[in-house]
Amino acid sequence: MRQVKSSSFEFLEPDQIDQADVSDHLTAALSPYNSGKSGREGWTCAWAPDSSYFAWSSGYRILHLIPWDANKKKRHDPADTEGLKERKYHMIDCGELIWALAFGSGLPQKASHIYRHCSYDKNLVVATGLASGRIKLFNCFTGSVIVELLDHRDTVRGLDFSKDGSLQLMSGSRDGTLKLWDLNNEGNMYCTHKARAKVNACKFSMNGKFAAAVGTNKTVLLWHGPIKDSPFYRLEGHHNEVVGVDFSSDSVLMATASFDTRVIIWNAYRVQRLRELGHLHPSPSLIFAGGANDNFVRSVNFSRDGVNVATVCDDGFVRFWHWEEDGDPVSVLQVSDPLCGQFSSDGTVLGVGTRSGDAQFVCAPQPLPSLLQLSRVAVRKAMRSDSVDGLPLPYLLKHFLKYRDFLKDDSRLL
């Protein structure tokens, strides 16, 4: 029996798990604002859909837009113009603390003031959620403000663009509301949903069929269809504030991260809990999980292949999990006070923001997915669960395609 050194892992000690590598370290810019006071935290980071840019909040109102070379897996050297394609590094003062970031791109559907400020054949927009409730959108090519969206009354903690190129923006705020904005219509706000909780994060699925939001009061909300027109499910399972949410590339799975030390992976179609990823062992009691337990999970992200899940936790570890496998993560890295993380679009790099305002690029493990997993992801990108039922396949194969092999008791689904 091993001598327990860390309660953060179930079977192995940290030094017995593969250690991830850091490919680059970004240092927070010195700021004349609030020097030596709170506000330096890097609460959020984001990648452009094609990984052409990495956006990072270094605290003190400062947004960094950093060109990224996806082929070389590194940020562009400002002195190297090869492959830069007119992309430039920008350091932008947003005027107040930044709590959320999201990239969006799309083609104009009609004449718009917003599109006159950004050429989408070569540029992206980045949205910033600010402490006052404002949302500022910037042209990534010029670094200039395109538009400000004003309606939230408290800090905007969640932002996400639809993945269909229509530039529909979803925002979630600590004022307890989710809002939808149409950038093809001058940034018109066309829907408000009262979440009955302070919203910490929100997300569209890749196929556009789902939307999710998480927040205080153990809140996990899931929509099957547009928020404006569809009923929602309130998922139960967490015991503390929920702060992170993400969908897998086939849009079947949803992961939520909570201060209760756990990540829960759900089947979004069937609204079922499939698996838990624990960050404190043994799992804390309900009272301990609902309070300050030093193992708050800050963020969760699926990689593109659907095999890796990355989590960031207050115990100082960034973890990479093969979520289909039981036990401890397959790779870890100890980082000082990590606060957020997000995969690049190809899943090879995880950007991590820290409480000191610095950021790191962490190399993610690259497992070879099984043919079964690749087939499942390919089928589920095109088919709903009820469509799978109609395929002329054996029951066990349908069972696998619908992710039922992870349910401990499937008898109730027969």
N, C-alpha and C positions, 0 to 999 in steps of 0.2 A: 504494500500500500504506500502510495507516494506521500511525501510530506507536503502538506498544502502550504503554498506560498502566496497564492493569489486567489481571491474569491471571484475573480472576473471570468474564470474559465472552468469548465466542468470537469474535464479529464486531464488536460495537459497544463503544464506551466508555460508562461509566455516564451521562455527561451527554448521550449521544445516545439514551437510552432514556427513555420517558415516566416522569415522576416521580409517584409516588403522593402523596396528600395525607394529612395527619394531622388527624383531626377532633377529637381530644381527647387530653390527656396527663394521666395519673394519677400523682401523686407518692407515693412510699412513705411510710407513716406512721412517725414517729419512735418508736423503741422503747427502753425501758430495758434490754432484754436484749442482752448482748454488743455494746454500743455500740462501733463502730469495728473490730469483728472480723468474720470471715467469718460467713455466715448471712443476709446481706441479699438474696441472689439471689432473683429471681422465677422459680422453676423451672417453674411451671405456671399455666395459666389455662383457663377453660372457659366455654361459653355454655349456658344452659338450652335445651331443645329448641325452645321457642317464642321464644327470645331475650328473655324477660322479665327475666332476670338475667344479669349477667356476674360470674363468680367469679375472683378473682385473689389469688395468694399474693405478698405484698410482702416476704417474708422475715421473719426474727425471729419465727416462729410465728404471724404475723398473716394471717387470711383476711378478704378483703373480699367482701361480697355487695352488688352494686350493681344497683338496678333500672334497666332499659333500656327506652326508648320505641322500639319497632320502627318506628312510623310516622314519627317525627321523626328517626330514626337518631341518637339521642343519649341519654346517660344522664339519668335524671330529676333535676331540680333538687329538692332536699329541700323547698324552699319552694313547689313547684308540685304541688298535689294533683290536678290534672286528669289523668285517665287513669292515676293511680297504682294504683288498684284494690287498696288496702291493702298494697301491696308497700313494704317498708321497707329502708333501707340498714343493713347490719350490719358491724361490725368485730369479729371473733371471735379470741380468743387460743386457739389449738389446743393449747398446752402444749409443742409441739415443732415442728421444721421440717417444712414441707409440701412433698411431692414430687409429688403427683398429685391431680387433681380430676376429678369427674364428677357430672353431674346425672342424677337419675332421677325418674320420675313413673309413677303407675299407679293402678288401682282395687283396693281390697281384695278378695281372693278368699275370705277367711275372717277370723274375729276374730283380731286380732293385737295384741300389746303395741306394736309399732312403729306401727301405724295409729292407735292411740289418741293418739299424740303428733303426728299430722300429718293435716290435712284436705286430701285430694287434689283436692277440687273447686276449691281456690284456691291450693294451695301445691305446692312441689317439695321434694325432699330433695337435699342435696349431700353427696357422699362425699369425704373427704379421706384420702389415703395419707400416712402419717407416717414419720419417720425410724426409729422404734423397731420398725416393722412393724404398728402399730395402724392400724385404719381407723375413723374417727369419722364418723357421719352426723348432719347438722344439719337442722333444720326451717328452711327459708328464710324462712318468715313470722315466726317468733319468734326465730330465731337460737339456739335451744337444742339441746343434744345429744339425739338420739333413742336412739342405741345405739352401742356400741363393738364392733367385730369383732376378735377376738384369735385368731390362729393363726400368722401370718407371724413369722419370726424375724429379719428384716432389713428394710431400707427398702422401702416399697411405692412403686414407680415407675410402675405402670400401673393404671388403673381405667377401667371402662366398664360402663354399664348396657345390658341388652338393649333393643331398640327397640320391642318389642311390648307394653310397659306391664306386663309381669309382674314387674318389679323383680328380675330376676336380675342380680347384680353379679359381674363378673369382675375379679380382682385379680392383678397380677403383681409379684413381689418380687425383690430382690437375693439372697434366699435360694435362688433357683433354682426356685421353684414358681409355678404358676398355680392359683388357687382360685376356686371358684364358690360364691356365697352366695345363699340364698333369703330375701328380706326378707318374703315372705308366710308364712314359717315361722320367725318370730322371728330372722331373720338366720342360719339354720342353714347351716353350711358343708358342702356335700354332695359336693364333688369336689375332689381335689388331683391336679395333673399335674406331674411332675418334668420341667422343660424342659432339663436338662443345660447350663444357662447362666443367668447373672444376667439377669432379665427387666427390660427398660427401658420397654416399652409393650405394651398389649394392646387389642384392638378387636373388637367385633361388627359384622357387616355390617348394612345397613339392612333387608334382607329376612330376617335371622336364619338364613340358610343357611350362613354362614361365620363363623369366628372366627380371629383371628391374634394372634401374639405375636412380639416381637423382643427381641434381647438381645446379650450378649457372644458371642465366638467366631463372629462373622458370622451369628448365628442368625436365621432367619426361619421361623416355623412357621405352617402354614395348615391349618385343619380344614374339611372338607366335612361339616357337620353338627355336632351337639352335641359339645363336648369330652369329655364323660363317656362317650359311646358310639361315637365315630367315630375312625378312624385319621387321622393327620396327615401332611402333606407337609413335608419340610425343603427349602426353596428355596435354591438356591446361585446366587451372583452378586455378593454384596458381599465386600469385602476388609478390612473393619474392623468395629468394633462398630456395631450397628444400633440406632437410638434412637427412631425414629418410624414409625408405621404408620397408614394410613387407607384406607377404602373409598369408592368413588364412590356416588352416590345410587342407581344402578341395581344396585349390588353386584357388577358384573362386573369392575371394575378394583380393584386394590389397589396402593397406593404405599408404598414403604419408604424411609426416610431413614437415611443412614449417615455415620460419620466418615470414610469413604473418599472424600468430596467429591461423592457422587452420590446421586440419587434414582432408584430403579428402579420403573417402572410395569409391573404384571403383569396378565395375564388370570387372574382367580381361579378361573374354572370349569375352564380347561384347564391351569392352573399353568404359564403361559408368560410369558417376559419380552418385553414389547412395546417399551419405550422407556426411555432413560436421560436424565436431566436433569443436566448437568454443572455444577459450581460452581467448577471450576479447569481452566484451559486452558493448554497441552495437558493432556489427562487424565494424572494422575500414574501412575508405574510402580507395580507391585504393592507393592514395598517402601515407597515413599513414601506410597502410599494407606493402607497399614496402620499408619502411625505418626502422629506429630504434624505435620500438614501445614497448619495454620492455616485450613483451610476445612472444618471439621467442619459437616455439615448437622445441625441440631438438631431440626427438626420439618418435617412435610409434612401438608397438608390439601387435600382436594377441596372445591370449592364445590358448592352444591346443583345447579347446572345441568350439572355435569360437564365444563365447559369450562375453568374456572380451576383451577390448582393453586398453592398458596402454600407457599413454603419459607422457612425462617429459617436463616442460615448465620453461622459465626463470622467471616467476612470483613466483617461489619457491614452486610450487605444483606438486606432482606426482598424476595423476588422473587415476582412473579405471572406464571405461565406459562399460555399456551394450549397445553396438553400435546400437542395433535394436530399442532402446527406445529413444524418444525425450527428450530433457532437459539436466539437469546437470549430471555430473558423479555420480555414486552410492557410490564411496568411494574416499577419498583424503588423502594425507599426506603432511604436510609442511616440506620441506627439504631445507637446506641451500645450494643454488647455485647448483642444480642438473644439470648434463650435459648429462647423458646417462642412459639407462635402458634396461634390457632384461629379459623376462620370463624364468624360469626354464622349462624343457621339460614337466613337469606335470602341469604347470600353477599355482602352489600354491605359488610361491615366485618370486618377481621381484628384481633383483639385480640392484642397482642404484649407479652410480659413480658421484662424486661431484667435484667442482672446487678446493676444498682444497686437493684433492687426496684421501679422504676417500671413503668408500663404505658402503652401507646399504642393508640388506636383508629385504624387505617389504613384509608382508603377504598379498597376493591378496585375494579379496572376492571370495567365492566359490558358485556362484549361481547354482541352480539346473536347467539345461537346459530343455526346454520343449521337449516332444516327437517329436513335429513337427521339432524343430531345430535339434535334434539328427538325425532324419530321413533324413532331407535335407543334412546335412553334410555327412552322410553315402552314400547317393545316389550320391552326387556330387564328392566324392572322386573317384568314379568309372566311371562317365559319363560326357561327354561334354554337352554343351547346346543343340547342334543339336541332340544328342542321346536322350536327355530328350523329345524332340519334338516327337520322334517315339514311346514313351511309350503309352500303351492303358489306359490313365488316363484322367480325366476331365480337361478342359482347366484351371480352377482356380488352380488346384493342380500343373500342369506344370508351371503355372505363379509363384507359390510359390517356386518351386524347382529351378527356374532360377533367384531368387532374384528380380523379377520384382515388388514385392509388395512394394519395397522401392522407386520406380520411381514415381515422382509426376505426370508425364504425360506419360502414356504408350501407347497412341494412335498411336504414330509414329512407334511402334514396332509390331503392329498387322498385 
